[in-house]
């Protein structure tokens, strides 16, 4: 397999610059090149694209420092750098002739080892490669990233007839292991998989909504998470993508697919064209279907009146069907309920009449756009954020029953689906033991679903009987090779009593000598969001602060148990890793974090300080390790840790978590979250060889009252500048008191347990304050921090 270290990205537009950023996020060295500008600064064009990328929101870079890996240049002066490239990605304007001309130049400069690919979203790859040598065509293919590349998992890999099959698998593996992508193999057909199906769904559905009088808010209330789609639903998604982009993709597709039996449904509704002419393109122009504005001190999203093209206050219409459907349970139950209600409920009918054509269209495009159902499903799951792709959705509804419903509505079902059903096969996917199979429209039989060797599924282990212990909030699982996994699956991934109880059981297992190591991981949306604030608020309301104190003692016991366990403990965080979730990581021997890990000790936001050992660990890690002699001043290190906690700062990536001090240099970052458990297990086994637990000693440097006074002065300065409220100062003062050792008279080394006792005292003191209780109540009610 080729070893790709340096990437050349040709084109610094929205996609090219974002692809360059993501390659840099993954640790690759990147050349970003674009056309030479007229005038003195020939790099003006590439610099402009680079700066737009740096300012993009959501951020394209996982850390500002990552930008140092990107070297800028232009096609006239710097194309010779391609001789250093292991991979050349072209992402210039979506026109065939400029692409062909650029690739003719690239072929003369790129080394024979280099992978050559285009990020075209729809131009046939074989046309781009016309006129190039056989050697070029053997190593040329499409690598279509979805925007934004950092966040959307999908990478469509499009070989031509001439592409070396071995290269296709190499690129797929590289995408999965290095870039953190999910690779699907698409045919070299117009718009490939994702945009082919997405364009049909978008244009056909919006036309239906408009023709049948459904409102913007009404549609978005129904077409989001309720049916397994992102929160952006239909019209918010259009605003996010950009109306001009969506319209352009659909119009280009219409011209390229004259043989598509559903071609007329790809036509852009006239209203969308009129919005485009008026410049109502979405977020990029300040307004599309929605316009963000401030009213009465609050952010609101006004809604476009589709008749007057004026914005009006949101109405937040009630949709009874949604409330009823949510009560049904999981996605399959919700969808089946909706289908059965369609004859009597207009909203259910709307969903039926837009979902079923999508499923049928996907069936009619196989094997034209892809040979496998799983690649089609993954394209929609990874590229558009669908909970289930079209064929998995169809399975949830029941294939035979849904096909009959389609026929009754005049929706054409693909012939191979009819053949599958007539041969007695009732589903697109099925299980044989622990293996999952998919129906193949080509072989007319079930074939294995592709398995990622670096993915360990905790749910699959559960099905295999590998669960060692379980309660409602957490489980222990056998990962094999003597590695135990502690999994938190509580509501909202919060720490409650049962989470702590199962953690203590994990420590007992480690003491038993049966296991070599412990991995702490989760397959929930977030790793752990910290303490269950609802439980805390309930205890305060009932005057049970002593009960909260006992809970803190229990958490201290658990996390110190992890820190001094007889076997190595490795945490594998992803997503939100806040408060107690961050403290779990800080007490582990090693952290293997997903790239998209948002870590922080954010307790100050609810009027508290970190009290599960987080304050202690930040001092131990960021201050104590730096105090090698009495001549080293502790204040700069203290200020760094203090600011992070006092401002409730959370990282926007694992790379930034390292910069904030939540991760050490020895901790690993894994770009593909699917590989997290496997990487953590491997790390745990490496640590287990000759492992010696840390020694209990006076390991925390308490800087004393002089340092505390300096920290408090910084808080006063922020208050004078109106950057902090009076109560922010109260919280920060308590934090400074703990960090500097409480009532000690001068700098000295203290035990970890001593700082833990200060944490608990300060936490309970703040919890008893009415203003902290207001902050907690406000967050629980609105989901947003309260500043009082």
N, C-alpha and C positions, 0 to 999 in steps of 0.2 A: 504494500500500500504506500502511495506517495506520502511524503511528510511535508505538509504545507505550513510554512512559517511566514512567508511574505506574500501579501495579496496586492494586486494592482487593480484599483477600481477606476474605470474609465467613465467619466460623467459625474459631475458634482451637483446634479439636481436633487430634488427631494429624495428620490430613492437611492441614487448613487451615494450621496453623502451619508445617508442613514445606514446603508450596507457597510460602508467604510467604518462608521462608528461601531456597528455591532461586531465587525471583525476585530476591531481594536479592543472592544470589551472582552472578547474571548482570548486576548493576549497575543494576537497576531500583529506583525508589523505591516503597515498599510501605506501604499502610495495612492493618493487621490489626485487624479488628473482631469483636466477639462481643456476646452479650446483656449488658445492664446488670445488675450485681449489686446485691442489696439491701445496705443499709448505707452507710457513709461512702465507701468506695472503689468507685465504680461500674464501675471497670475491673478489678476483682478477677478476674473470669472470664478475660478476655483475657490478663491478666498471668500467671495460672497456666499457661495454654496456652503462652504465650511462653517461660516459664521451663522448662517440660518440654521444649520444643523445644531450647532452649539446652543442656540437659544430656543430650540424646539421644545414644545410641551405637548405630551409627556416627553421627558428628556430622552434623547437618543443615546447619550453617553451614561455609563454607569457611575462615572466619576469624572470630574474635570481633568484629573491627571491622565486619564486614558487618552485624551487628545494628543498627548506627547508622542503617541505611537503612530500618528498620521502625518505623513510627509506630503506636502502639496507640490503641484507642478502643472505644466501644460503640455499639450500634445506636440507642440513644435520644438520646445527646448528639452523636454524631459522624457519623451517616449522611450528613449534608450534605457531607462530604468527597468523596462519590461524584461531585460536580460536577467534581472535578479529575481523575477517573480516565479512563485510556485503555482499561482492561480491568477488568471486574468479574468475579471468580471466586467462586462460592458453594460452600461446603464445610461446610454445617451438617448437622445430624442427618439420617439417611437415612429421612425420612418425607415423604410428598408434601405434606400440608397445610401444615406449617411452611415448606417451600420456596416454595410458591405464595404464601403471605402475604408472605414477605420480598421476593420478586420484584415483587409489586404495589407495594411501597414503593420498590424500586430503580428501577422504570420511571419514576417521577416525578422522580427526582433525577439519574440518570446522564445525561451529555451524549449527544447523538445520534451522536457519533463513536465512542462507547465500544463495545468488544466485550463481549458478555454471555455468560457460560458457567457451567455447573454441573459440579462434579466428582463428581456422583453415580456410584456404581459399578454401578447396576442399574435405577434408576427410569426409566421411559421419558421421554425429553426432551419429547416432544410433550404429555405430561400436565402436566409442570411449567409449560409455556408456555400452557396453557389459560387463556383469559380475557384474555390480554395482547393488545396492539394489533398490527396487521400490521407496523409499523415495529420493534417489539420482536422479533417472531418472525423477522424477516429477519436480525437480527444476534445471534440467540440460538442456542447449540449446546452440545454436551457437550465438555468437555476433561477426560478421565479420566486423571489421573496414577497411576502405580503407586508403592507405598510400599517403600522411601523415595525420594521424588522426586529427591533429589540424585543417587542412584546408578543407579536403574533408568531406562533410556533411553526406555521406551515412553510415548507420549502418544496415547491413543485420542481421535480427533476424531469426534464423533457429530453430524452435522447432522440436523435434522428436515426434513420436506417443504417447510417454509417458509423454511429458512435460505438466505441468498444464497450461491450456489455460489462466487462470487468470494471471499467471506469465508472459506469453508472452506479455500481454498488459501492465503489470507493468514495464517490462524492456523497452518496446517501449516508454512509458511515461517518464520514468527516462532518457532515452537517449535523448528525445526531450527537456525536461525541465531543466535538470541538465547539460548534456554534450553538448547540442546544436546540436544534430544530427537529421537527418531525418531517421526514422525507416521504413524499409520495411520488410514484412514477406515473407520469401523465403521457398520453399520446401527443404527437406533434399535430394537434388540431387547433382550430381557432379558440383562443382564450383558455385552452387547456381544461382543467377540471373546475377549479374554484370559481373563476369568473364566468365560465360557461353556465354553470348552474346558478350562480349568484345573480347574474344579469337576468336570467329568465325569471327567477323568483322575485327579484326587486321590481322589474317592470310589470310583470303580470299581476303581482299583488297590489301595487300602488294603483294600477288602472282599475282593478276591482274595487278598491276602497273608494276611489273618487267617483266611479260610476254609480256606486250604491249608497252614496251619501254618508259615509263614515268620517268622523272628525279625526283630526290629527292626534289629540290627546286620547281619544277613545281607542284608536288603533294601537297606540303605544302602550296603553294599559293592558292590552291583551297579547301583544306579539313579542313580549320580552321573556323573562324567566318563567312565566306561566307555561309557555310551550317549549321551554328548553333553549331559548335564545338569549343573547346578552341584554343587559339593562337598557342599552341604547335602542332596543326594539327596532322599529322600522324607520320612522322619520328622524329620530335623534341620530341614528346610524347614518342616514343620508347626509345630515348636517356635518357629521364628523368626517365622513369620507370626502365630501365636497360634491355638490350636485353636478358640477361640470365634469368631474371624473366619472361618476356613475353614468351620466348621459353619454359621455364620450366612449366608454367601454361598450355600452349597449349598442350605440350606433355603429361602431366599428364591427361588432359581432354580427349585426344584422347584414352588413355587406358581405361578410366572409362566409355565411352559412346559407347559401341559396337552397340547399337541399333539405334543410331542417324543416320537418313537418309542422313545427310550432313557431316558425320564423315570425309570423305576424304578431305573436305575443311578446316578441322582443322589442317591438316598436316603442319608442319613448312617448308616454302620454303628453298631449299638447300642453297641459298645465305646467309640466316640468320644463318644457322648452321656454314657456313664457317667463317662469321664474329665473331661468338661466339668462334670458335677455335683460331682465330687470336687475341682474347682479345679486340675486338672493341665493347664494351658493352654499350657505352654511356658516360654520365657525370662521372660515378663512375671510369672509366678507362682513363678519359681524352679525349676520342673521340669515337664516334659511327658513325652515319650517318653524324654528324657534329663534328668539333673540334674547340673549342674556342682558339683564338690566338691574339696576338698583332702585328699590322703592321702599320708603319708610325705613331705610337703613338695612334692608334685607335684599339678598340676591334672589331675583325671580326670573322665570323664563316665560316671556310673553309668547303668544302663539299667533302664527300667521293666519289671517282670515283669507281663505282661498278664493273668495269672490272679490274682495276689495284690495287685497294685498297690503292691508294695514295690519299692524300688530295689536293684539288685544290681550288683556290680563288672562292668565290661565283659569280654566273653570274646574279642573280636577273632577271630571265627570265620574259618577258612580257606575260601576259595571258589576252588577250582581253575579254574573256568570263567573267572573274571576274569583270572587270570594268563595263561591260554591266549589269551583274546580280545585282551588288550593286545599280544600278540606279532604280531597280524595287521596292525597298522599304523593307518591313519587310521580315522575314524568309520565310513565306508561299509564298509570291510573288516571291522571289528569287528562291526557289526550283521549283515552277511551271514553271518559265521561263527556268530554266536549263533543265527540263524534255522535254519541247517542242522543245528545240534546239538540243536534243541529236542525231537526225538523220543526222544533218548537221555539227555538231561541235564535234571534237574528245575529247575536254575537258568536254563538257557537257555529252557526251556518257560515258566517264570514271566515272563521278559522278553518272549517272543513273545506270551503271552496277555494282557499288559498294554499293550504298545506297539501291536500291530496294532489293537485296538479304538479307541485314540486316533486313529490315522490315519484309520480308516474313519469315525469320528464327525465328524472335521473335514471330510471329503468330503461328508457328509450335511448339514452346516450351511452349505455354500456352494451358492447365493448368498444364503441366508437372513441370515447375519450380515455378509457382505462380498461385494463383487463380484469381488475379485481374490485370487488365491492368494498373491501376495507380501505383501499386508496381513495375511492369516492367519498366514503364516510369520513375518513380522516381529513380530507380536503375541507369539508364543511365544518368539521369540529375544530380543527386547528387554524383554519384561515378566517372563519367567521364566528367562532366562539359558540357553535351549537353544542348543546349537551349530547345530542345524538345525531349522527348523519342520517341521510335519507333512508338507507336500508335498515339501519338499527331502529329508526323511528317506525318504519313499516312493521318490523318485527314486534315492537311494543304494541302496535295497534292490532296485530293479527293479520298475517299476509293474505290468507284466503278471504276473510271477511272484508278486508279493506279493498281487495281487488274487485270483489262483487259490488261494493259501494261505488268504486270508481266507474265500473261499467254502467251502473244505473244512472250515473250523472253524466255519462257520455265522455268520460275521460279515458283515453287510450292507454291500455296496459301493454308493456313490451311483450313480444311473443315469447321470449325466453322465460319470463315470469309465468305466463300461462302454461308453458311446457313443464316448468318446475313443479307447479301445483298439480298438473294432470298426472305427473309421475309419482305423486304421493308425498312430495317434500313440502312441508308446511312452513318453513322459515328460511331466512337467508343465512342465519348463523345458528350453530348448534354446538353443544358440548359433547365430547367423548371422553369420559373421565375428567381429567383436569385440562385437557386440550380443547381449544376452541377451533371450530372449523367454519369455513364460509363456502357458500354455494358458488360454483364457477359457471358462468354462462357459456364458457368455451368448452370445458370438458364435460359439462352436464353432471358433475358430481361434486361432493364436498372435498375441499382441500384445506390444509392447515392455514390458519391465520399466521402471518409473519410474527415471530417472536423476537424481541429485542433482548439479546443476552445480558445486557447491563441493567435491565429493569427487574427489580424485585417487587412484586405486588403483595402488599400485606393482606389484602382481601383474598388473593389467591392462596396464600399460605393458610389463611383461616379455613378456606374450603378444603384444603388438604389435611386438616386436622392438626395443624401446627400451633394452635393457640394453647398456651400453657395455663393462662388464668385470665379472667375477665370480670369486670363489673360494668355498670352503665356508662362510666366515664373514661375508662382506660383498659388496656389489655397488655398482656405479655405474650410474645410470639417467638417461636424458635426459628431463627434465620439460617440455621445450619452451621456446621463447623464450630460449634460451641459458642455461637454469638446469640445473645438474648436481645429481643427488641421490646422496648417500653413505648407503647403507642397511646397518645392522648386522643380520644374521640368524643370528648364531652361536648355539650351544646356550646356552639360558638368557639370551641377549642379553648375554653377558659379553665383555670385551675379551681377545682372545688375539692371537697373533702375526699371524694372517691378517687380523684386523680392522685391525691397525696397517698391515700391508702395503697393504691396499686404501685405507686413508686416505691413505697416501703417494702412491698412484696418483692419488687425487683431487686432491692438491696439484699433482702434475705436470700434470694436465689444466688446472688453473687457470692455471698458468704458461704453458701453450701459447698462450693468447690465444683459444682456441676458445669459452670460456664467459664469461658475464657474472657468474655468481654460483654459490655452492654452498649447497645445503640438506642438512642432516643429519637424516634421518628414518627411521622404522621402522614396520612394520605388525605387529610381534610384540606379545605381551601387554605387555611393558615396553620402554621405550626402550633402556636399558642399565644393567645392575646392577653395573658396575665390572669390576675385574680378575678373571680366572679363578683363583679361590683354589685349585682343584685343581691347576692347573699350578704355582702358587707352592709349594704344599705338597710336590709331587713334586720340585721343584728343591731345596728345603731338605733333604728326606730324602736326596737324592743328593749333598749337599754342594756344590751348584752355585749359591752366592750370587752369583758373578760373572755367571752367566747371567741372574739376576734383575736385576742392575745394568745389564746391557746392554738388557734389556727396558724398564727405566725410562728409559734414555737414548733409546730408540726412541720411547717414548710422549711424552717431553718434546719430541723433535723434531717429532712429529706435531702435538701440541697448540699448540706455539709456531708451527708452520707455519700452523695455522688462525688464530691470533691476528694474525699479520703477513702473511697471504696477500694477493696483489695484487688480489683480488676479494673482495667481501663474503661472509662465511660466516654462515648463519642456522641455528640448531639448533631442532628441533621436537620437544621431549620430551613423553612421556606416560607414565603409570604410574610404575613404579619407575625413578628416575633417580638412581642412587647411585654414590658413589665416582668412578670414572673417567667414568661417565655424566654426573655433575654437572660434572666437570672439562671435558668436551667443551663443555658449555653455557657455562661460565665463560670459555672461550677463544674463543667465537664473538662476532661483532659484534653480533648480536641474537638473542634467544630468542623464539620463538612457542610458548608452552606450552599444552597441554591443561589445562582446569580441574582435572582429576584427575591431577595430576603430583605425585609424592611424591619430593622432591629432598633429598639430604643427602650430606655428606661423613662417612661412617659408619665410617671405617677404625679408629677407636679401639675399636670394638666387637670387633675381632679383634686388638687389641694393636698396631696400627700407626698411622701418621699419613697424611694425604693426601699422596701423593708424585708425582702427575701434574700438579702445578702448582696443586692446589686450595688448599693452604696459602698459597702465594704470591698467588693471586688474591683470597682473602678479605682478606689484608692490603692488597693494592693497592686493592681496591674499598671496603672498609669503613673502612680506616684512612688510607691515603695520600691518598685524595681529600678527606678532611676536614682534612688538615694544610695549611692555607693560609698559616700563618705560624708562627713559633717560639713564639707565645703560646698556640697551640691545644694543649691536653693530649691526647696520643694514647691514654692509658690507657682511658678509657671506650669508645672504638671498638675498641681491642684486646680488651678484656674481652668485648665482644659477639661478636666473631669467634671468640675463644678458647673461650668457653662452648659455642658452636654445634658446633665441631669436637671439643672434648674430651669432650662428652657424647654424641657421635654422633647429634646431633639431626637428624631428617628432617622435612620439611614434610608436612602432611596434605592439602595442596592447592597449586595454583600461587599462590594469593593469599597463603598463608602462606610460600611459598618467597620471595616478594618481601619479606615482613617479616623473614625470616631473612638476607636479603642475597644469596641465590642468583640473584635476578632484579633487574634495574634497573627504574626507572620507565618507561624507554622500551621495555622488553620487553612483549610482548602476551600476553594470556590468551584462549584460544579455548574456549568452552564445549563445542562439538561436536568430539570427537576426529576424526571423519570429515573435518572441514574443515581439519585441521591442515596438511597438506602444501600445500593450495591457498593458505592464509593465509601460510605460510612462503615460498612461491614469490613471492607478491605483495610481501611485505616485502623479499625479496632483490632483486627488480627495482627497487624504490624506492631501496634503498641503492646499487644499482649505478650509478645516474645521478650521475656526478661523484664516484665513490668514491675516497677517498685512504686508503691503509693507515695504521695507527698508526705513530708514530715510535719507533724503539728508543732508549730513554734510561733514565736512572736514575729509574724510576717507582715504586719501592717504598720506603716510609719504614720503616726499621728502628729501633725505639725504644730498643734497647740494654739493658744489664744492669739498670738500675734498674726499668724496666718489666717485665722478665722476673722479677725478684724479687717484684714485686707479683702477677703472675699465679701464681707458685708458692705464694705465701702463701694465695691463694684456694683452691688445691688442698689445701693442708695443712688448712685450715679444714674442707673437705668431708670429709677423712679423719678428722679429730678427731670430726666429727659422724656418722661411720660411713656417710656417703653415697658414699664412694669407697674402693676397696681400695688396699692399698699399691702394687700394680702399676698401678692406674689412675693413681696419682701419677707413676710412672716414665714412662708414656706421655705424660701431660700435660706433664711437665717437658721432654721432648724436643720436644713441639709448641711450647711456649713458647720454647724455645731457637731453633727455626727462625723463628718469627714475629717475634722481636725482633732477628734478625740474627746469631745465633751468637756468635762470639768477638769481635765488634767492641767497642771500648772506650766508645763513646758513640753517641747518636742520629745517624743520617746516612741519606742517600738512597743506595740501592744498585740494581744492575740486577736484572732478573727472573731472569737466569741465575744470579746469585749465590744467590738464595733457592732456586732449583731444585737447586743443588748441595747445599745444606743439607738439603733434603727427602730427597734420595736417600741421603745419609749417615745421617740419622736412621732412615729406613725400613729400611735394611739392618741397622743396629745392632739395632733392635727385632726384626727378623725372625730374627736369630740367637739371640734370647732364648728359652729353653725355655717360658716362660709365654705368649709370643705364639704359639708353635707349638701349645700346648695350646688356646688360643682358636680358632685356625684349624681344628684337628682337630675340636674340639667342634662348631663351626658346620657343618662339612662332614658330620658324622655325624648331628646332631640337627636342624639347621636353626635352632637357637636360640643366641643369644650365651652365652658362658661367662664368668662373673665369677670371676677367680682372683687 
